[in-house]
Amino acid sequence: MLEMKNITKTFPGTVALNNVNFTLKKGEIVSLLGENGAGKTTLMKVLYGMIQPDSGEIYYKGQKVHMNKPLYAINKGICMVHQHFMLVPAFTVMENIIVGNEPKNGLFIDERKSQENIKKLIEDFDFNIDPNIKVERLSVGEQQRVEILKALYRQAEVIILDEPTAVLTPHEVEALFIILKKLREQGKSIVIITHKLKETMAIADRINVLRDGVMIHNNIDPKEATIEKLSEMMVGRRVELGVKRRAKNITDICLEVKNLNIKEDNKYKIKDINFQIRKGEILGIAGIEGNGQTQLLEALTGLRVPDTMELILNGKQISGDVNNFLRSGIGHIPEDRLSMGLVSEMSVKDNLILGYHRERSFTNKGILLNKKILDYANKSKESYLIKTPTVDTAVKSLSGGNQQKIIIARTFSHDPDLIIAAHPTRGVDVGAMEYIHTKLLDLRDEGKAVLLISADLDEVRALSDRILVLYEGEIVSESMPEEYTEVQLGLLMTGSSIDSTKGEGK
């Protein structure tokens, strides 16, 4: 179906792709594995016409093609679903699907024909989405289905999915895989860009591994591979996955949250939340996105004034804005690194001091101390293994995992008493995940308190000393990590009662 030969692409200071060869057959699912910055997305952007290679050739259905822009690729039947969805929230599902490819009836859009075509696609694949609902009202998993519908509407024969499960719950991942298998049965060819090994083993027909811009392996049979071997291929060394290191020295209460309530549009988004975190403990909060996590995070970091809340850190009541919370010793890894954690146009160096730029170590009488900032940035680059040509490089040119490491470095290096970590490993590879997990556990063992909010149940169960489940803004369960299986926790996250899950066994 598709062959890419000797694809090479360089950017200033780095070789992104080095003579890479890639093939895709009709009716197969290929997993493109690799660390952040390995070149996976770059290779697929070359195929999709978003990036022009320095050298190399592309053959599609036996013919040599020049992918000079995405529209050319789309017209050929190649579509790409990006990690950050390309949807207009204020548009309906139908409007998002047909935009740029509207069927016409004279001078006007033929809405009836659009409705019929889209309803048929939705029924064929059991997508269970109302085509007339606005995208802003959809869950992340449903938005992803809209992106896949866009590709199918354009009669795509090759579908590229960039990190398709990065923001999905286990149930949503299962639903996505059912859809992908149906597409494969219909002869569609699918490429999944990922670093999630468990999911790769579950869905892929063939695995390719990229490392530092070089194709290390391009014909791995998932049935003959192991997670340990694949992670070693990706990173180039043995990786310790799912590290479980329980707390040994839980001491005094660090954070106490009392009577937290938040209303939006006369509806409770957070209702009667009360909990404590002790020094030397990781408290995990599991929940499907959209159940109050964002509002909870905003209240605990000074980004929002709740309707009611008493927040006590180390015996002192905290209130005010973000600056007050930072200076009180609350560090924050935000849930969305690009919209909340970084300024993508700014350099790595400047992003590393964001929020702390008024500190005496970085400024004197309002003047930034550039030499000290540069030294701090270079030290952070080395300590936190941030892959960047220099600390003056713009953050937007870095991979998602390296962007995340900048936030991790900034938060951890300022020695907070409490670390609020929201999806700390979202979109990062196994090497970076291992590193971040180890850092969180080390800080906990040093006596720090950690609040971990994540939709990744493997992460919550591996790191947490205690787990709360959040459903529709309320804490519906408190347990120890070993008390429930992943399936049971997943059911609790969807509102099932504890009694109904207990019957499934530990």
Buried (B, 14 or more C-beta within 10 A) or exposed (E): BBBBBEBBBBBEEBBBBBBBEBBBEEBBBBBBBBBBBBBBBBBBBBBBBBBEBEEBEBBBEEEEBEBEEBEBBBEBBBBBBBBBBEBEEEBBBBBBBBEEEBEEEEEEBBBEBBBEBBEEBBEEBEBEBBBEBBBEEBBBBBBBBBBBBBBBBBEBBBBBBBBBBBBBBBBBBEBBBEBBEEBBEEEBBBBBBBBBBEBBBEBBBBBBBBBBBBBBBBEBEBEEBEBEBBBBBBBEEEBEBBEEBBBEEBEEBBBBBBEBBBBEEEEBBBBEBEBBBBBBBBBBBBBBBEBBBBBBBBBBBBBBEBBEBEBBBBEEEBEEEBEEBBBBBBBBBBBBBBEBBBEBEBBBBBBBBBBBEEEEEBBEEEEBBEEBBBEBBBBBBEEBEBBBEBBEBBBEBBBBBBBBBBBBBBBBBBEBBBBBBBBBBBBBBBBBBBBBBEBBBEBBEEBBBBBBBBBBBBBBBBBBBBBBBBBBBBBBBEBEBEBBBEBBBBBBBEEBEBEEBEEEEE
